[in-house]
Amino acid sequence: MKIGIVGLPNVGKSTLFNALTKKGVPAENFPFCTIDPSVGIVAVPDRRLEQLGQFSHSKKIIPAIVEFVDIAGLVRGASQGEGLGNQFLGHIREVDVIAHVVRCFDDESIAHVHVEVNPLSDIEVINLELIIADIETVKRRLSTIDKDIKSGRREAEEEKSVLQKMLQTLVSGKLASTLLYSEKELRIVKGLHLLTVKPVLYVLNKKAGGHNLDELNDGRFTACSEYLRERGLLSVLIDAGVEDELSLVSPDDREELKRQLGAVDDGINSLITKGYELLNLITFFTTGEDETRGWTVVKGATAPKAGAVIHTDFKDTFIRADVINWKTLLEEGSYARARERGLVKTASKDYVVKDGDVIEFKI
């Protein structure tokens, strides 16, 4: 599961990526990950993990993770191959969620690709390039679908109907994600790997010492905010430069530096958490003296599938699992007391894992 950082040049993508990777976790804890220079494995902020680690007197605490990918900047005309357009669009196809960084500050020392900084216009530029790329994808598939219909391939007629509906939406300038799909239609849509169906988190980037648009009250920031609100789109306000500086100091000095820089919220943590939610992920835990660990699983996963996250053999050899909510375990003070009170439940293969479950698998 990956989150791709996208945006126009000079909006703060690299600064944000640097801040994120400094919140990274040691790669040796995740030997299954092949680390590329443009990929950062980032810890998901979770206060529950530390509390469980203290409860179990764990020697090691390992958080759940999410991957962020730094994607080349886009320019107008990317869908026709301008700049690094083909590379940009290809990398977006490989991620599951888009973190769209939008510049929300004026600064004469940092050039803007379109001269004037206008967040809403910048959003529309990237959306248009993604829409144009998707139009080409849908048209290519439509050009071959009749052959499948004639050959009697099941669902080809339905696929054609979905494609035509999407093409009409895209040509009108709307994202494919604005359509409502049935479960069967969703399977068709996923097979197309379209760019405009991916969930998007808008990262509104400010700059300490700059002329921030939310403070200028000249209408540019308001127009962007209303656009996002009217469409129910997720956003987070962040100062990537401040976050990058904060990531370099010790926790003891962080609050003082925040005060000096005028930063209040930890936007990076909010970004990671919201991205994690958009990926439709939840966290379950294993805990003991050796380690307490957060594990990532897709919401709705059953116990055997959750076990497979720890080791692939767990899915096939699954017998049962002991499950208790993390807070209940801490409140009871020990596994023994929780068992006595019947609070540790036995989970079968059909059990759907919940966020915050502490699980011991029996194989």
N, C-alpha and C positions, 0 to 999 in steps of 0.2 A: 504494500500500500504506500503510494508516494504522493506528495504534494509538490506541484511544480510552481516555482516562483517566476511569474511573467510580468511584463510591463514594457513601456517604452524605454529608450536609453535615458540615462541620467535621472531616474526617478528614485533610486536608492535600493535597487535589487541586490547588488553585491554587498552593500553595507548591511542590509538585513540578513543576507545569507551568512555573512561573517559573524554577526551577533548570534544567530541560531547555532552555528557549528561550535561556538564556544560554550554552548550549553549541551554539547554532544556527550556521548558516553563512550567509554573505551571499546574499541572495535573487537578486542579479544573476547569480550563477553558475548559476541554475536558472530561466531565463526562461519555461519551460513550466509553472511552478507559479503558481497563483493563491493568494496568501497571504491567509488570513482571520485576523482577530485571535485566533481561538481555535485556530489551527493553528500548530504550531512545526516548522520543518524542522531536524532535529537530525543532527549528524555522528555516524556510526558509529565508535566507537573502533577504531583499526586501526594497530598499530605498523608493519605492513608498508609502509604508505603513505609514511611519513617516510623509511624506509630506501631505498625505490625512488626517492624524490625526490632524495636525496643521491647515489645511484648515477648518475642522469641529469643532475644539476646543474640541476634544474627550476626555472624562475622562479616557478611557481605549483603549489601542492599542493591538490587538491580532493577531499574525502572522499566516500565513499558516504553516502547519507542515508536517514533514515526519518522519517515524519511522525507527530507526536503531536497528538491532538485533545483539547482540554479540554471535557468534556461536563458539562452542568448536573447538580447533585447530585440524587440520587433520594431520595424518601421512601416510606414504606409506603403502598401504594395507587396507586402510579404507573401500574400497568397499567389502573387505572380512571380515569386522568386527574388524580390528585391531584398538587398541586404543579406542577412542570414535567414531569410524567410523559410526556405525549405527545411533547414535544420531546426528552426524554432518550432514550426508546425509539427515536424516529426517527433520532437521531444515531448510536446504537449500530448500527443496521442498516447504516449507511454505512461502518463501520470493519471492518478485517479481523481485528484482535486486540483483546482487552479487557485493559487494565491496571487491575485492580481494587484501588484503594487501601483498605487496612484499617487503622483506627486501633489502635495497640498501646501506648497510653500513657494514664495518668490525669493530668488537669490541670483543677483546679476553675475556672480562668480561661477555659477553652474548653468551652462547653456541648456535650453530646452529645445527638443527636436522640432517643435512647432512654434518657436519664438515665445509666444505667450503661454503661460501656465493656465490650463483650464481642465480641471479634473474630469468633468462630465464629457468634454470633447475627447479627452484621452481614452476614457472608457469606451466611447463609441468607435474610436479608431480601431482599437484592438478587437472589439466585438465584430466590426465589419469585416476585418481580415479573416476571422474565424468563420463567419457566416459564408463568405465567398469560397473559402476552402471546403466547407461542408456542402455547398451547392454543387461543386465539382464532383465530390464523392458520391452524392445522391444521384446526380445525372449519369455518372459512369455506371452505377448499379442499375439504374432504370434502362440503360441502353442494352443490357443483357438479360433483363428479367423475363422478357417475352419468350426467350428461348427456353427458360426453365418452366414457364407455364405450359408451353407446347409439349415439353417432355413429360408433363404430368407430375412435376415435383410438388410434393405436399407443401402447403402454406405459401406457394409462390404468388398466388392471387392476393392473399392477405398482405404479403410483403410489398407487393406493388401498390396496394392501397395506402399503406403506411408511408412508403417512399413519396408518393404523390402529395400526401398531406404535409409531410415534412418540407418538400420542395416549395410548396405554396407558402408555407410559413417563413422559410428562409428567404425566399425572393422578396417577401414583404418587409424584410429587414429585422425579423424577430429571430431569437435564438430557438433552436430545436427543443430546448428544455422548457419552453413556455407551453408546449403541448402536453395534454394528459394522455397517458398510454395505459392500455391494459397489460396484464402480466405477459400475455403472449406477444403483444407488440413490443414490450420492453426487451424481450429476448432478441427480436429482430433488430431493434435499435442498437443494442450492445454489440451485435456482430458487425456493425458498420464502423465502429470506432470513431464516431463523430466528435468534433471538438466542442460544439455548443450544447451538448447534453451533459457535460461534466459539471459537477457542483463548483461554484466559485465563491471564494472568500475575498472580499475587497479590503486591501491593506492601505489605509489612508495615511500616508507618510508625511509627518511634520518635520521641522528642523529647528532645534534650539538655536536662538540667535537670529533666525531667519524671519521673514515676514510671512507668518502662517495665515493661510486663507480663512481658517475658522475664526481668526481674531480681526481680520481686515473688514469683515462685513460688507464686502462689495458684491455679494450675490453668487460668486463662483462656488464657494463651499456649500452654500445653501442649496443651490441647484443640484449639485452632486448628491447631497444627503437626501433630498426629496426623491430623486430618481431611484436611489437604493431602497428607501423606505416604501415607496409606492409599489415596488415589485417584490417586496419581502426578502430582499437580498441581505446576506450576512456581511458585516463589515467590522473592522477593528481599527481604532485610531492609535497610531504608534509613532514614535520618533526613533527611527532605525539607528541614527547616529548616537543618540543617548544610550540606547540599548546596547550598542556595540561597546561604548565606554564602560557601562555598568558591568558588562560581562567580564571585564578585565580586573575588577577590584574584588576584594574579599567581602563576604556577606556583612561583616562588621562595619565596613566603610561604605557599603552600598547606600544606606539610608541617607548618610551625610552628603554623598555625591548627588543623590536624587534631589535633595533639598537645594544644593548649589545650582544644579542645572534646571531646576523648576519642573522636574518630572514627578508625577504622582503615582500613576499606575504602572505595573509591569506589563507593558503591552506585548512583550514576547511570549510570556506565559499564556496570555489571553489568545494570542494567535495560534500557539501550539494546541491549546485545548479546543478551540473552535474548529481548527483543521481536523483534529482527531474525531470530533463529533460529526463533521461533514463526511468523513470516511465511513461513518456508521459503525464505529468501533467501540468496544467496551473493554474494561480491564478486569481480569480475575487474578487471584493471588495464590502463590504457594509460600509457605513460611515455615522456618525451622532454624535450628542453631547454625547450620552451615550458611544458609542464605534466605532472605525474603525477596521475592521477585514478583514484578507485575508482568502479566502476559496479555498480549493483545489478541482479541478474537472478534469476528464480525457479529454484530447484534443478531440474536436469533440462533446462534450456533448451539448444537447439542453437546453434551458432556464428552462423547468420544471425539468430536471434532476439536473441542478445546484441548483434550489430551494430546491430540496430534500436533498441536502447536509446540508442546514440550518435546515430544519425540514421536516420529511417525508410527512407530510400533504401537503406541498407546491406543490408536484408533481401532486397530484390528484385535488387540488383546484386551480391550476394555471389558472389565467385569462389572465394576460399580465404582462410585466415588463418594467420599464423605464431604458434605458441603455445609458451610455455615457463613452467614454474613459477617464481614470483617468487624463491624461495630458491635454486633452481638457477642462475638468472641472476646473482644477487648472488655466489654462490660462484665462478662462472666469471670474474667480473670484467668481462666485456664480451660484447656480442652476437656479435662476430666469433669469439671463442674458443668460445662456446657453439655457434655454427653449425659450426665446424670439427669439433667433437666429436659432431655430430649430435644435439644436445640441443634444438634449435629444431625443433619438429614442424610439418608442414603439415597443417592441419585442413580437412576437407571440410565439406559442408553437413550431414552426419550427426554431426559431432563434438559431444559433449555437454560443455559448458563446466564446468570444475571450479573450486572456490573457490581463489583464489590464482593463477589463470592470468594471465600477462601476454600480451596479444593485440595483434597488428598485423593489421588487416583489409586485404585486397586486393580492390578493387572495379573 
